Amino acid sequence: MLKTLIRPSMIFIPFLLGMMFPAAHSLNFLLRWILVGMLYLVCLQLDPHQLKPQKLHWKLLLANILMGLVPYTVLRLCGAPQLALAAFFIGMAPTANAAPVIMNFLRGRPGFVVTSFVITNLGVSLALLALLPPVTGNSSFTFIWDIFKMLLLVIALPVAAAAITRYFYPKAKLWQAKCRNISFSAWSLMLFIIAADASFFFRSNPNVPKLLVLGIALLSLVICAVNFTVGGILGGRKYGREASQSLGQKNTSFIIFMAITFANPLAALGPVFYVLWHNSWNAIQMYRCDRRRLTKTPN
């Protein structure tokens, strides 16, 4: 029983510690490097043929964009511009770098999720070039180069490094299994830093209306539940778990950066709350997966 609680605790404990130590927000620069390292380990064990896009990946990309546009449009028409902006950034967040890692823990197909990560991050980045100006009223295009550099760093670098490593040292594909605990520890560190960043915002902005914050939190929860559910429906019986994770687990670090840079910190609160919701569901999934595995393992 205790073994099944280890991984969930490694999600909630870092999150609580991060909320207690807001000064740790200064470690934000480590996030991208942590994600690069985690994706590198996942890519080491992938068959290149697994990275071929399927029709389902394009459906997930379309669903990803609609999850940003539909709630934004509805809330905007209802006269709630701040909630609308938060909803836009929550829904538009692409697949997380860490999603393949979680899928590996869940004994699914990480290759499918890596392909989702590449397609949704590229597709959403291109979509944001057209959507951000009308949504935020910001006509600046200076973020194009920043997006390009970030995508090179978090996608091209680990994938290329993994391919080169496997070419010269084929046994490197076994490293992922040996380094699984290291990957999970790195992920916990990432959660700690994101929680610290959220805590720093709240303490620096004590005058933010509590009802608005509560509304953003609930909106984030609803969008999170819809994402995982719609992804599972689109994936069907064959890819339900992988599609659900691809659409539900978001690259919040990327979208929080975009919200803070091109909108305002309040709009970034949606993705911040989303970190809690999607990782809570990840914790439940891993608990259930570990429990099933331990139940099947003979004493």
Buried (B, 14 or more C-beta within 10 A) or exposed (E): EEEBEEBBEBBBEBBEBBBEBBEBBEBBEBBBEBBBBBBBBBBBBBEEEBBEEEEBBEBBBEBBBEBBBBBBEEBBEEEBEBBBBBBBBBBBBBBBBBBBBBBBBBEBBBBBBBBBBBBBBBBBBEBBEEBBBEBBEBEEEEBEEEBEEBBEBBBEBBBEBBEEBBEEEEEBBEBBEEBBEBBBBBBBBBBBBBBBBBBBBBEEEEEBEEEBBEBBBEBBBEBBBBBBEBBBEBBEEEBBBBBBBBBBBBBBBBBBBBBBBBBBBBBBBBBBBBBBBBBBBBBEBBBEBBBEEEEEEEE
